[in-house]
Amino acid sequence: MKGKKILSAVLFLGLAALTFYVVFKNQDIGELVQAIRQMHKGYLFLAAATAVFFVSAEGILIWYLLRAIGDKARLSSCLKYSFTGFFYSGITPSATGGQPMQLYYMSKDGHKIADSSVVLMSVATAYKLVLVLMGIGISVFWWKGLSFHLGEYLPIYFLGLFLNALLVVILLAIMLNGAGMEKFIRAAERFCVKLHLLKPSEKRGETIHTTVLQYQETVSFLKTHAKVLFFLVGFTFVQRCSVFVLTYFVYKGMGLSGTNAFTIMALQAVVYIAVDMLPLPGSQGITELMYAAVYSGVFAGGSLTVSMCISRGLNFYMLLIISAVVAAYCWWKGMKQHDSARD
């Protein structure tokens, strides 16, 4: 048991080291600090607050949906799930590590796997759906501005829009097809048994069937409660806009003018849509490349690099560090509970 604790500590410290490497790699910290010092403090506060709200909003949605389906949950716990999810999403390709860790901690806190799965999938689907709808709206109603600012990067944008739309279709298909989900899980179980990763178990099959039935009941509940779905999509829209308006606060905080809020927010949405589905941890590199490309006509001269450092520093690196602290607390609390259970 002591060996497991040591291994767990080593793994977590490795993740922490990876986080700091991602955060500080290729970053001119002195330049970022100087830029922040020169910013208008009111706008800097607003930008930082919207960044924190962006992650916290997911926790609010998780809390709202859990309570809507009759699963009592504390808001503080749901905020913990959202920040932990952000941390693991930020250090894994295509943000694949976030939801499994959220599901793990929700299960440890006593939430049913079926309910937790539906809630997390609903949040993820709404998140992607709103992003796709925004992307379509920008493409249709703001084509001139889009083509002008993106230029040769338009194909990357439409690739990102297509991949996000495809994922929405897949998520909806999985959510609405309980029988298909059970077949898929059973097939995965048989495959794991063949590889000797799992032992054959009739009880596991019964558990899978029961879990899928509970899952279908939860999905049915959400389908028949339009008010819940309306709040989910509406609040997700507010959440998405919060991280887009952050760049506008940076723009105003640097004392710049001449470009309206809609243009700056729309361009930030374009960056997110383009890079969101690319298989890079935290969309490293490509995000900065797209930002420099689309905002070259908005932030003049040296202000482009400075604005990118501040915006990226707030909406990703600052949040990653905060989330790493939350993840460390969850790990420490889990180890403490494990030791108490042994005693």
ZADO-1210 file (C-alpha; in nm, 4 decimals, padded with zeros to 6 digits):
<atoms>
<atom x="00.0000" y="00.0000" z="00.0000" code="MET" pos="1"/>
<atom x="00.2919" y="00.2305" z="00.0777" code="LYS" pos="2"/>
<atom x="00.4265" y="00.1655" z="-00.2722" code="GLY" pos="3"/>
<atom x="00.0930" y="00.2791" z="-00.4235" code="LYS" pos="4"/>
<atom x="00.1086" y="00.6023" z="-00.2238" code="LYS" pos="5"/>
<atom x="00.4620" y="00.6701" z="-00.3460" code="ILE" pos="6"/>
<atom x="00.3606" y="00.5948" z="-00.7061" code="LEU" pos="7"/>
<atom x="00.0580" y="00.8230" z="-00.6730" code="SER" pos="8"/>
<atom x="00.2764" y="01.1035" z="-00.5378" code="ALA" pos="9"/>
<atom x="00.5320" y="01.0599" z="-00.8167" code="VAL" pos="10"/>
<atom x="00.2621" y="01.0657" z="-01.0837" code="LEU" pos="11"/>
<atom x="00.1032" y="01.3790" z="-00.9429" code="PHE" pos="12"/>
<atom x="00.4348" y="01.5587" z="-00.9043" code="LEU" pos="13"/>
<atom x="00.5109" y="01.4631" z="-01.2634" code="GLY" pos="14"/>
<atom x="00.1840" y="01.6236" z="-01.3737" code="LEU" pos="15"/>
<atom x="00.2666" y="01.9327" z="-01.1688" code="ALA" pos="16"/>
<atom x="00.6089" y="01.9565" z="-01.3323" code="ALA" pos="17"/>
<atom x="00.4456" y="01.9193" z="-01.6749" code="LEU" pos="18"/>
<atom x="00.2055" y="02.2000" z="-01.5871" code="THR" pos="19"/>
<atom x="00.4825" y="02.4430" z="-01.4983" code="PHE" pos="20"/>
<atom x="00.6738" y="02.3419" z="-01.8098" code="TYR" pos="21"/>
<atom x="00.3678" y="02.4152" z="-02.0259" code="VAL" pos="22"/>
<atom x="00.3062" y="02.7444" z="-01.8464" code="VAL" pos="23"/>
<atom x="00.6551" y="02.8873" z="-01.8615" code="PHE" pos="24"/>
<atom x="00.7870" y="02.7273" z="-02.1831" code="LYS" pos="25"/>
<atom x="00.8852" y="02.9927" z="-02.4412" code="ASN" pos="26"/>
<atom x="00.7353" y="03.2683" z="-02.2269" code="GLN" pos="27"/>
<atom x="00.9096" y="03.5981" z="-02.1593" code="ASP" pos="28"/>
<atom x="00.7900" y="03.6380" z="-01.8012" code="ILE" pos="29"/>
<atom x="00.9543" y="03.9788" z="-01.7655" code="GLY" pos="30"/>
<atom x="00.7700" y="04.1097" z="-02.0702" code="GLU" pos="31"/>
<atom x="00.4385" y="03.9735" z="-01.9428" code="LEU" pos="32"/>
<atom x="00.4857" y="04.1253" z="-01.5950" code="VAL" pos="33"/>
<atom x="00.5792" y="04.4622" z="-01.7451" code="GLN" pos="34"/>
<atom x="00.2749" y="04.4559" z="-01.9744" code="ALA" pos="35"/>
<atom x="00.0444" y="04.3756" z="-01.6834" code="ILE" pos="36"/>
<atom x="00.1906" y="04.6611" z="-01.4789" code="ARG" pos="37"/>
<atom x="00.1156" y="04.9051" z="-01.7592" code="GLN" pos="38"/>
<atom x="-00.2451" y="04.7911" z="-01.8020" code="MET" pos="39"/>
<atom x="-00.5419" y="04.9801" z="-01.6615" code="HIS" pos="40"/>
<atom x="-00.6066" y="04.7945" z="-01.3345" code="LYS" pos="41"/>
<atom x="-00.9850" y="04.8062" z="-01.3674" code="GLY" pos="42"/>
<atom x="-00.9818" y="04.6335" z="-01.7055" code="TYR" pos="43"/>
<atom x="-00.7152" y="04.3895" z="-01.5847" code="LEU" pos="44"/>
<atom x="-00.9419" y="04.2900" z="-01.2960" code="PHE" pos="45"/>
<atom x="-01.2390" y="04.2469" z="-01.5311" code="LEU" pos="46"/>
<atom x="-01.0304" y="04.0290" z="-01.7655" code="ALA" pos="47"/>
<atom x="-00.9079" y="03.8096" z="-01.4795" code="ALA" pos="48"/>
<atom x="-01.2590" y="03.7848" z="-01.3346" code="ALA" pos="49"/>
<atom x="-01.4109" y="03.6731" z="-01.6655" code="THR" pos="50"/>
<atom x="-01.1386" y="03.4077" z="-01.6976" code="ALA" pos="51"/>
<atom x="-01.2233" y="03.2648" z="-01.3540" code="VAL" pos="52"/>
<atom x="-01.5959" y="03.2885" z="-01.4312" code="PHE" pos="53"/>
<atom x="-01.5417" y="03.0894" z="-01.7521" code="PHE" pos="54"/>
<atom x="-01.4262" y="02.7819" z="-01.5584" code="VAL" pos="55"/>
<atom x="-01.6581" y="02.8405" z="-01.2628" code="SER" pos="56"/>
<atom x="-01.9582" y="02.8525" z="-01.4989" code="ALA" pos="57"/>
<atom x="-01.9075" y="02.4852" z="-01.5824" code="GLU" pos="58"/>
<atom x="-01.9246" y="02.4030" z="-01.2131" code="GLY" pos="59"/>
<atom x="-02.2464" y="02.6037" z="-01.1844" code="ILE" pos="60"/>
<atom x="-02.3943" y="02.4073" z="-01.4753" code="LEU" pos="61"/>
<atom x="-02.2917" y="02.0733" z="-01.3238" code="ILE" pos="62"/>
<atom x="-02.4481" y="02.1787" z="-00.9923" code="TRP" pos="63"/>
<atom x="-02.7694" y="02.2963" z="-01.1621" code="TYR" pos="64"/>
<atom x="-02.8121" y="01.9781" z="-01.3688" code="LEU" pos="65"/>
<atom x="-02.7382" y="01.7435" z="-01.0788" code="LEU" pos="66"/>
<atom x="-02.9978" y="01.9172" z="-00.8628" code="ARG" pos="67"/>
<atom x="-03.2458" y="01.9247" z="-01.1534" code="ALA" pos="68"/>
<atom x="-03.2335" y="01.5435" z="-01.1779" code="ILE" pos="69"/>
<atom x="-03.2697" y="01.5058" z="-00.8011" code="GLY" pos="70"/>
<atom x="-02.9063" y="01.4449" z="-00.7085" code="ASP" pos="71"/>
<atom x="-02.8119" y="01.6663" z="-00.4151" code="LYS" pos="72"/>
<atom x="-02.4804" y="01.8396" z="-00.4779" code="ALA" pos="73"/>
<atom x="-02.2830" y="02.1205" z="-00.3186" code="ARG" pos="74"/>
<atom x="-02.1796" y="02.4101" z="-00.5389" code="LEU" pos="75"/>
<atom x="-01.8279" y="02.4045" z="-00.3919" code="SER" pos="76"/>
<atom x="-01.7865" y="02.0405" z="-00.4958" code="SER" pos="77"/>
<atom x="-01.9091" y="02.1137" z="-00.8480" code="CYS" pos="78"/>
<atom x="-01.6642" y="02.4036" z="-00.8780" code="LEU" pos="79"/>
<atom x="-01.3950" y="02.1558" z="-00.7762" code="LYS" pos="80"/>
<atom x="-01.5009" y="01.9262" z="-01.0612" code="TYR" pos="81"/>
<atom x="-01.4836" y="02.2098" z="-01.3154" code="SER" pos="82"/>
<atom x="-01.1356" y="02.3305" z="-01.2165" code="PHE" pos="83"/>
<atom x="-01.0017" y="01.9744" z="-01.1934" code="THR" pos="84"/>
<atom x="-01.1432" y="01.9073" z="-01.5393" code="GLY" pos="85"/>
<atom x="-00.9763" y="02.2205" z="-01.6755" code="PHE" pos="86"/>
<atom x="-00.6398" y="02.1108" z="-01.5363" code="PHE" pos="87"/>
<atom x="-00.6441" y="01.7649" z="-01.6899" code="TYR" pos="88"/>
<atom x="-00.7924" y="01.8966" z="-02.0153" code="SER" pos="89"/>
<atom x="-00.5139" y="02.1532" z="-02.0364" code="GLY" pos="90"/>
<atom x="-00.2339" y="01.8963" z="-02.0217" code="ILE" pos="91"/>
<atom x="-00.3841" y="01.6262" z="-02.2465" code="THR" pos="92"/>
<atom x="-00.4284" y="01.6230" z="-02.6285" code="PRO" pos="93"/>
<atom x="-00.7721" y="01.7411" z="-02.7490" code="SER" pos="94"/>
<atom x="-00.8660" y="01.7973" z="-02.3825" code="ALA" pos="95"/>
<atom x="-00.9391" y="01.4245" z="-02.3455" code="THR" pos="96"/>
<atom x="-00.8316" y="01.3934" z="-01.9822" code="GLY" pos="97"/>
<atom x="-01.0766" y="01.6346" z="-01.8238" code="GLY" pos="98"/>
<atom x="-01.4081" y="01.4480" z="-01.8194" code="GLN" pos="99"/>
<atom x="-01.2704" y="01.1084" z="-01.7044" code="PRO" pos="100"/>
<atom x="-01.1154" y="01.2792" z="-01.4007" code="MET" pos="101"/>
<atom x="-01.4360" y="01.4724" z="-01.3339" code="GLN" pos="102"/>
<atom x="-01.6329" y="01.1479" z="-01.3484" code="LEU" pos="103"/>
<atom x="-01.3820" y="00.9864" z="-01.1119" code="TYR" pos="104"/>
<atom x="-01.4162" y="01.2588" z="-00.8474" code="TYR" pos="105"/>
<atom x="-01.7950" y="01.2758" z="-00.8852" code="MET" pos="106"/>
<atom x="-01.8135" y="00.9005" z="-00.8307" code="SER" pos="107"/>
<atom x="-01.5899" y="00.9291" z="-00.5224" code="LYS" pos="108"/>
<atom x="-01.8277" y="01.1924" z="-00.3822" code="ASP" pos="109"/>
<atom x="-02.1203" y="00.9503" z="-00.4110" code="GLY" pos="110"/>
<atom x="-02.2864" y="01.0667" z="-00.7325" code="HIS" pos="111"/>
<atom x="-02.4264" y="00.7913" z="-00.9548" code="LYS" pos="112"/>
<atom x="-02.2097" y="00.7171" z="-01.2570" code="ILE" pos="113"/>
<atom x="-02.5161" y="00.7244" z="-01.4826" code="ALA" pos="114"/>
<atom x="-02.6265" y="01.0676" z="-01.3592" code="ASP" pos="115"/>
<atom x="-02.2729" y="01.2077" z="-01.3653" code="SER" pos="116"/>
<atom x="-02.2183" y="01.0779" z="-01.7191" code="SER" pos="117"/>
<atom x="-02.5371" y="01.2394" z="-01.8484" code="VAL" pos="118"/>
<atom x="-02.4584" y="01.5701" z="-01.6783" code="VAL" pos="119"/>
<atom x="-02.1023" y="01.5857" z="-01.8099" code="LEU" pos="120"/>
<atom x="-02.2097" y="01.4851" z="-02.1606" code="MET" pos="121"/>
<atom x="-02.4893" y="01.7429" z="-02.1549" code="SER" pos="122"/>
<atom x="-02.2454" y="02.0165" z="-02.0523" code="VAL" pos="123"/>
<atom x="-01.9935" y="01.9074" z="-02.3169" code="ALA" pos="124"/>
<atom x="-02.2597" y="01.8880" z="-02.5886" code="THR" pos="125"/>
<atom x="-02.3998" y="02.2321" z="-02.5021" code="ALA" pos="126"/>
<atom x="-02.0454" y="02.3723" z="-02.4947" code="TYR" pos="127"/>
<atom x="-01.9705" y="02.2427" z="-02.8441" code="LYS" pos="128"/>
<atom x="-02.3179" y="02.3187" z="-02.9801" code="LEU" pos="129"/>
<atom x="-02.2993" y="02.6844" z="-02.8769" code="VAL" pos="130"/>
<atom x="-01.9501" y="02.7102" z="-03.0279" code="LEU" pos="131"/>
<atom x="-02.0745" y="02.5598" z="-03.3567" code="VAL" pos="132"/>
<atom x="-02.3794" y="02.7879" z="-03.3704" code="LEU" pos="133"/>
<atom x="-02.1559" y="03.0879" z="-03.3084" code="MET" pos="134"/>
<atom x="-01.9213" y="02.9705" z="-03.5821" code="GLY" pos="135"/>
<atom x="-02.2047" y="02.9282" z="-03.8316" code="ILE" pos="136"/>
<atom x="-02.3454" y="03.2689" z="-03.7389" code="GLY" pos="137"/>
<atom x="-02.0068" y="03.4354" z="-03.7868" code="ILE" pos="138"/>
<atom x="-01.9599" y="03.2594" z="-04.1235" code="SER" pos="139"/>
<atom x="-02.3030" y="03.3615" z="-04.2523" code="VAL" pos="140"/>
<atom x="-02.3530" y="03.7111" z="-04.1108" code="PHE" pos="141"/>
<atom x="-01.9934" y="03.8332" z="-04.0844" code="TRP" pos="142"/>
<atom x="-01.8305" y="03.6772" z="-04.3897" code="TRP" pos="143"/>
<atom x="-01.6509" y="03.9938" z="-04.5024" code="LYS" pos="144"/>
<atom x="-01.4900" y="04.0497" z="-04.1648" code="GLY" pos="145"/>
<atom x="-01.4051" y="03.6809" z="-04.1294" code="LEU" pos="146"/>
<atom x="-01.2359" y="03.6523" z="-04.4686" code="SER" pos="147"/>
<atom x="-01.0556" y="03.9850" z="-04.4228" code="PHE" pos="148"/>
<atom x="-00.9018" y="03.9017" z="-04.0849" code="HIS" pos="149"/>
<atom x="-00.8275" y="03.5314" z="-04.1461" code="LEU" pos="150"/>
<atom x="-00.7024" y="03.5349" z="-04.5041" code="GLY" pos="151"/>
<atom x="-00.5048" y="03.2164" z="-04.5717" code="GLU" pos="152"/>
<atom x="-00.6042" y="03.0721" z="-04.2319" code="TYR" pos="153"/>
<atom x="-00.9696" y="03.0302" z="-04.3340" code="LEU" pos="154"/>
<atom x="-00.9250" y="02.6539" z="-04.4059" code="PRO" pos="155"/>
<atom x="-00.8031" y="02.5968" z="-04.0468" code="ILE" pos="156"/>
<atom x="-01.1106" y="02.7771" z="-03.9162" code="TYR" pos="157"/>
<atom x="-01.3524" y="02.5710" z="-04.1263" code="PHE" pos="158"/>
<atom x="-01.1692" y="02.2505" z="-04.0312" code="LEU" pos="159"/>
<atom x="-01.2184" y="02.3398" z="-03.6649" code="GLY" pos="160"/>
<atom x="-01.5849" y="02.4243" z="-03.7254" code="LEU" pos="161"/>
<atom x="-01.6411" y="02.0927" z="-03.9056" code="PHE" pos="162"/>
<atom x="-01.4694" y="01.8881" z="-03.6309" code="LEU" pos="163"/>
<atom x="-01.6731" y="02.0598" z="-03.3597" code="ASN" pos="164"/>
<atom x="-01.9971" y="02.0017" z="-03.5535" code="ALA" pos="165"/>
<atom x="-01.9054" y="01.6363" z="-03.6048" code="LEU" pos="166"/>
<atom x="-01.8425" y="01.5933" z="-03.2338" code="LEU" pos="167"/>
<atom x="-02.1819" y="01.7476" z="-03.1514" code="VAL" pos="168"/>
<atom x="-02.3518" y="01.4942" z="-03.3801" code="VAL" pos="169"/>
<atom x="-02.1571" y="01.2061" z="-03.2210" code="ILE" pos="170"/>
<atom x="-02.2344" y="01.3221" z="-02.8650" code="LEU" pos="171"/>
<atom x="-02.6052" y="01.3578" z="-02.9419" code="LEU" pos="172"/>
<atom x="-02.6118" y="01.0145" z="-03.1079" code="ALA" pos="173"/>
<atom x="-02.4496" y="00.8558" z="-02.8022" code="ILE" pos="174"/>
<atom x="-02.6774" y="01.0346" z="-02.5575" code="MET" pos="175"/>
<atom x="-02.9990" y="00.9474" z="-02.7400" code="LEU" pos="176"/>
<atom x="-02.9177" y="00.5838" z="-02.8205" code="ASN" pos="177"/>
<atom x="-02.9078" y="00.3921" z="-02.4934" code="GLY" pos="178"/>
<atom x="-02.9230" y="00.0491" z="-02.6600" code="ALA" pos="179"/>
<atom x="-02.6306" y="00.1366" z="-02.8831" code="GLY" pos="180"/>
<atom x="-02.4356" y="00.2613" z="-02.5838" code="MET" pos="181"/>
<atom x="-02.4905" y="-00.0666" z="-02.3965" code="GLU" pos="182"/>
<atom x="-02.3724" y="-00.2678" z="-02.6981" code="LYS" pos="183"/>
<atom x="-02.0625" y="-00.0507" z="-02.7256" code="PHE" pos="184"/>
<atom x="-01.9793" y="-00.0872" z="-02.3537" code="ILE" pos="185"/>
<atom x="-02.0337" y="-00.4637" z="-02.3622" code="ARG" pos="186"/>
<atom x="-01.8126" y="-00.4927" z="-02.6724" code="ALA" pos="187"/>
<atom x="-01.5424" y="-00.2918" z="-02.4961" code="ALA" pos="188"/>
<atom x="-01.5754" y="-00.5172" z="-02.1910" code="GLU" pos="189"/>
<atom x="-01.5388" y="-00.8340" z="-02.4030" code="ARG" pos="190"/>
<atom x="-01.2329" y="-00.6860" z="-02.5690" code="PHE" pos="191"/>
<atom x="-01.0757" y="-00.6114" z="-02.2297" code="CYS" pos="192"/>
<atom x="-01.1539" y="-00.9661" z="-02.1143" code="VAL" pos="193"/>
<atom x="-00.9811" y="-01.1110" z="-02.4230" code="LYS" pos="194"/>
<atom x="-00.6743" y="-00.9012" z="-02.3449" code="LEU" pos="195"/>
<atom x="-00.6915" y="-01.0278" z="-01.9832" code="HIS" pos="196"/>
<atom x="-00.7329" y="-00.6718" z="-01.8567" code="LEU" pos="197"/>
<atom x="-01.0582" y="-00.7778" z="-01.6914" code="LEU" pos="198"/>
<atom x="-01.1852" y="-01.1072" z="-01.5543" code="LYS" pos="199"/>
<atom x="-01.5150" y="-01.2500" z="-01.6874" code="PRO" pos="200"/>
<atom x="-01.8004" y="-01.1439" z="-01.4603" code="SER" pos="201"/>
<atom x="-02.1766" y="-01.1879" z="-01.4857" code="GLU" pos="202"/>
<atom x="-02.2229" y="-00.9276" z="-01.2112" code="LYS" pos="203"/>
<atom x="-02.0389" y="-00.6685" z="-01.4232" code="ARG" pos="204"/>
<atom x="-02.2816" y="-00.7314" z="-01.7089" code="GLY" pos="205"/>
<atom x="-02.5770" y="-00.6713" z="-01.4764" code="GLU" pos="206"/>
<atom x="-02.4121" y="-00.3534" z="-01.3485" code="THR" pos="207"/>
<atom x="-02.3622" y="-00.2262" z="-01.7048" code="ILE" pos="208"/>
<atom x="-02.7265" y="-00.2949" z="-01.7897" code="HIS" pos="209"/>
<atom x="-02.8518" y="-00.1214" z="-01.4728" code="THR" pos="210"/>
<atom x="-02.6248" y="00.1776" z="-01.5287" code="THR" pos="211"/>
<atom x="-02.7409" y="00.2190" z="-01.8894" code="VAL" pos="212"/>
<atom x="-03.1062" y="00.2010" z="-01.7784" code="LEU" pos="213"/>
<atom x="-03.0421" y="00.4731" z="-01.5199" code="GLN" pos="214"/>
<atom x="-02.8608" y="00.6717" z="-01.7879" code="TYR" pos="215"/>
<atom x="-03.1612" y="00.6449" z="-02.0225" code="GLN" pos="216"/>
<atom x="-03.3979" y="00.7551" z="-01.7450" code="GLU" pos="217"/>
<atom x="-03.1863" y="01.0650" z="-01.6820" code="THR" pos="218"/>
<atom x="-03.1706" y="01.1474" z="-02.0543" code="VAL" pos="219"/>
<atom x="-03.5487" y="01.1051" z="-02.0781" code="SER" pos="220"/>
<atom x="-03.5927" y="01.3448" z="-01.7870" code="PHE" pos="221"/>
<atom x="-03.3788" y="01.6109" z="-01.9550" code="LEU" pos="222"/>
<atom x="-03.5590" y="01.5648" z="-02.2891" code="LYS" pos="223"/>
<atom x="-03.8937" y="01.6387" z="-02.1255" code="THR" pos="224"/>
<atom x="-03.7789" y="01.9433" z="-01.9284" code="HIS" pos="225"/>
<atom x="-03.7350" y="02.2243" z="-02.1787" code="ALA" pos="226"/>
<atom x="-03.6670" y="02.4784" z="-01.9047" code="LYS" pos="227"/>
<atom x="-03.3581" y="02.2875" z="-01.7921" code="VAL" pos="228"/>
<atom x="-03.2267" y="02.2557" z="-02.1484" code="LEU" pos="229"/>
<atom x="-03.2971" y="02.6233" z="-02.2188" code="PHE" pos="230"/>
<atom x="-03.0996" y="02.7268" z="-01.9114" code="PHE" pos="231"/>
<atom x="-02.8159" y="02.4899" z="-02.0079" code="LEU" pos="232"/>
<atom x="-02.7784" y="02.6348" z="-02.3587" code="VAL" pos="233"/>
<atom x="-02.8395" y="02.9951" z="-02.2503" code="GLY" pos="234"/>
<atom x="-02.5919" y="02.9873" z="-01.9631" code="PHE" pos="235"/>
<atom x="-02.3357" y="02.8117" z="-02.1848" code="THR" pos="236"/>
<atom x="-02.3717" y="03.0986" z="-02.4324" code="PHE" pos="237"/>
<atom x="-02.2954" y="03.3456" z="-02.1513" code="VAL" pos="238"/>
<atom x="-01.9982" y="03.1311" z="-02.0481" code="GLN" pos="239"/>
<atom x="-01.8589" y="03.1275" z="-02.4021" code="ARG" pos="240"/>
<atom x="-01.9013" y="03.5037" z="-02.4402" code="CYS" pos="241"/>
<atom x="-01.7201" y="03.5662" z="-02.1120" code="SER" pos="242"/>
<atom x="-01.3901" y="03.4327" z="-02.2449" code="VAL" pos="243"/>
<atom x="-01.4373" y="03.6206" z="-02.5724" code="PHE" pos="244"/>
<atom x="-01.5008" y="03.9542" z="-02.4015" code="VAL" pos="245"/>
<atom x="-01.1817" y="03.9014" z="-02.1995" code="LEU" pos="246"/>
<atom x="-00.9768" y="04.0008" z="-02.5046" code="THR" pos="247"/>
<atom x="-01.1827" y="04.3190" z="-02.5400" code="TYR" pos="248"/>
<atom x="-01.1028" y="04.4083" z="-02.1778" code="PHE" pos="249"/>
<atom x="-00.7332" y="04.3556" z="-02.2564" code="VAL" pos="250"/>
<atom x="-00.7699" y="04.5783" z="-02.5630" code="TYR" pos="251"/>
<atom x="-00.9295" y="04.8587" z="-02.3607" code="LYS" pos="252"/>
<atom x="-00.6908" y="04.8063" z="-02.0701" code="GLY" pos="253"/>
<atom x="-00.3961" y="04.8718" z="-02.3016" code="MET" pos="254"/>
<atom x="-00.5492" y="05.2072" z="-02.3892" code="GLY" pos="255"/>
<atom x="-00.6337" y="05.1107" z="-02.7486" code="LEU" pos="256"/>
<atom x="-00.9364" y="05.2172" z="-02.9524" code="SER" pos="257"/>
<atom x="-01.0759" y="05.2044" z="-03.3058" code="GLY" pos="258"/>
<atom x="-01.2117" y="04.8454" z="-03.3100" code="THR" pos="259"/>
<atom x="-01.5558" y="04.7647" z="-03.1701" code="ASN" pos="260"/>
<atom x="-01.6293" y="04.4996" z="-02.9072" code="ALA" pos="261"/>
<atom x="-01.8131" y="04.2702" z="-03.1505" code="PHE" pos="262"/>
<atom x="-01.5157" y="04.2431" z="-03.3867" code="THR" pos="263"/>
<atom x="-01.2734" y="04.1616" z="-03.1063" code="ILE" pos="264"/>
<atom x="-01.5097" y="03.9042" z="-02.9522" code="MET" pos="265"/>
<atom x="-01.5909" y="03.7463" z="-03.2890" code="ALA" pos="266"/>
<atom x="-01.2207" y="03.7084" z="-03.3695" code="LEU" pos="267"/>
<atom x="-01.1550" y="03.5445" z="-03.0333" code="GLN" pos="268"/>
<atom x="-01.4416" y="03.3032" z="-03.1067" code="ALA" pos="269"/>
<atom x="-01.2794" y="03.2274" z="-03.4415" code="VAL" pos="270"/>
<atom x="-00.9513" y="03.1410" z="-03.2685" code="VAL" pos="271"/>
<atom x="-01.1285" y="02.9051" z="-03.0262" code="TYR" pos="272"/>
<atom x="-01.3239" y="02.7326" z="-03.3012" code="ILE" pos="273"/>
<atom x="-01.0127" y="02.6832" z="-03.5133" code="ALA" pos="274"/>
<atom x="-00.7947" y="02.5264" z="-03.2411" code="VAL" pos="275"/>
<atom x="-01.0468" y="02.3652" z="-03.0043" code="ASP" pos="276"/>
<atom x="-01.0375" y="02.0165" z="-03.1575" code="MET" pos="277"/>
<atom x="-00.6720" y="01.9977" z="-03.2586" code="LEU" pos="278"/>
<atom x="-00.4796" y="01.7160" z="-03.0812" code="PRO" pos="279"/>
<atom x="-00.2377" y="01.9408" z="-02.8908" code="LEU" pos="280"/>
<atom x="-00.2235" y="01.9766" z="-02.5093" code="PRO" pos="281"/>
<atom x="-00.3834" y="02.3116" z="-02.4341" code="GLY" pos="282"/>
<atom x="-00.3726" y="02.3842" z="-02.8106" code="SER" pos="283"/>
<atom x="-00.0158" y="02.5005" z="-02.7585" code="GLN" pos="284"/>
<atom x="00.1493" y="02.6864" z="-03.0442" code="GLY" pos="285"/>
<atom x="-00.1441" y="02.6867" z="-03.2851" code="ILE" pos="286"/>
<atom x="-00.3452" y="02.9162" z="-03.0539" code="THR" pos="287"/>
<atom x="-00.0686" y="03.1750" z="-03.0520" code="GLU" pos="288"/>
<atom x="-00.0270" y="03.1392" z="-03.4298" code="LEU" pos="289"/>
<atom x="-00.3980" y="03.1922" z="-03.4965" code="MET" pos="290"/>
<atom x="-00.4164" y="03.4798" z="-03.2487" code="TYR" pos="291"/>
<atom x="-00.1288" y="03.6609" z="-03.4211" code="ALA" pos="292"/>
<atom x="-00.2899" y="03.6016" z="-03.7608" code="ALA" pos="293"/>
<atom x="-00.6422" y="03.7242" z="-03.6853" code="VAL" pos="294"/>
<atom x="-00.5516" y="04.0150" z="-03.4568" code="TYR" pos="295"/>
<atom x="-00.2671" y="04.1591" z="-03.6654" code="SER" pos="296"/>
<atom x="-00.5008" y="04.4319" z="-03.7919" code="GLY" pos="297"/>
<atom x="-00.6449" y="04.5067" z="-03.4472" code="VAL" pos="298"/>
<atom x="-00.3406" y="04.5310" z="-03.2188" code="PHE" pos="299"/>
<atom x="-00.0906" y="04.7543" z="-03.3964" code="ALA" pos="300"/>
<atom x="00.2857" y="04.7082" z="-03.3775" code="GLY" pos="301"/>
<atom x="00.4297" y="04.5656" z="-03.0559" code="GLY" pos="302"/>
<atom x="00.0912" y="04.5660" z="-02.8850" code="SER" pos="303"/>
<atom x="00.0018" y="04.2404" z="-03.0651" code="LEU" pos="304"/>
<atom x="00.2577" y="04.0291" z="-02.8793" code="THR" pos="305"/>
<atom x="00.1852" y="04.2017" z="-02.5492" code="VAL" pos="306"/>
<atom x="-00.1914" y="04.1503" z="-02.5861" code="SER" pos="307"/>
<atom x="-00.1382" y="03.7845" z="-02.6743" code="MET" pos="308"/>
<atom x="00.0778" y="03.7309" z="-02.3644" code="CYS" pos="309"/>
<atom x="-00.1827" y="03.8911" z="-02.1390" code="ILE" pos="310"/>
<atom x="-00.4883" y="03.7254" z="-02.2973" code="SER" pos="311"/>
<atom x="-00.3279" y="03.3815" z="-02.3129" code="ARG" pos="312"/>
<atom x="-00.1772" y="03.4318" z="-01.9686" code="GLY" pos="313"/>
<atom x="-00.5182" y="03.4990" z="-01.8173" code="LEU" pos="314"/>
<atom x="-00.7473" y="03.2622" z="-02.0105" code="ASN" pos="315"/>
<atom x="-00.5151" y="02.9620" z="-02.0015" code="PHE" pos="316"/>
<atom x="-00.1962" y="02.9823" z="-01.7942" code="TYR" pos="317"/>
<atom x="-00.3463" y="03.1564" z="-01.4903" code="MET" pos="318"/>
<atom x="-00.6418" y="02.9163" z="-01.4961" code="LEU" pos="319"/>
<atom x="-00.4112" y="02.6173" z="-01.5371" code="LEU" pos="320"/>
<atom x="-00.2138" y="02.7162" z="-01.2283" code="ILE" pos="321"/>
<atom x="-00.5326" y="02.7733" z="-01.0253" code="ILE" pos="322"/>
<atom x="-00.6691" y="02.4405" z="-01.1489" code="SER" pos="323"/>
<atom x="-00.3415" y="02.2669" z="-01.0622" code="ALA" pos="324"/>
<atom x="-00.3787" y="02.3906" z="-00.7032" code="VAL" pos="325"/>
<atom x="-00.7372" y="02.2582" z="-00.6928" code="VAL" pos="326"/>
<atom x="-00.6247" y="01.9247" z="-00.8404" code="ALA" pos="327"/>
<atom x="-00.3460" y="01.9063" z="-00.5807" code="ALA" pos="328"/>
<atom x="-00.6003" y="01.9655" z="-00.3036" code="TYR" pos="329"/>
<atom x="-00.8262" y="01.6900" z="-00.4428" code="CYS" pos="330"/>
<atom x="-00.5319" y="01.4507" z="-00.4585" code="TRP" pos="331"/>
<atom x="-00.4243" y="01.5370" z="-00.1032" code="TRP" pos="332"/>
<atom x="-00.7793" y="01.5035" z="00.0282" code="LYS" pos="333"/>
<atom x="-00.8186" y="01.1660" z="-00.1453" code="GLY" pos="334"/>
<atom x="-00.4946" y="01.0373" z="00.0091" code="MET" pos="335"/>
<atom x="-00.6047" y="01.1618" z="00.3525" code="LYS" pos="336"/>
<atom x="-00.9425" y="00.9879" z="00.3228" code="GLN" pos="337"/>
<atom x="-00.7666" y="00.6689" z="00.2127" code="HIS" pos="338"/>
<atom x="-00.5420" y="00.6774" z="00.5198" code="ASP" pos="339"/>
<atom x="-00.8425" y="00.7425" z="00.7478" code="SER" pos="340"/>
<atom x="-01.0298" y="00.4468" z="00.5991" code="ALA" pos="341"/>
<atom x="-00.7304" y="00.2198" z="00.6709" code="ARG" pos="342"/>
<atom x="-00.7161" y="00.3357" z="01.0322" code="ASP" pos="343"/>
</atoms>
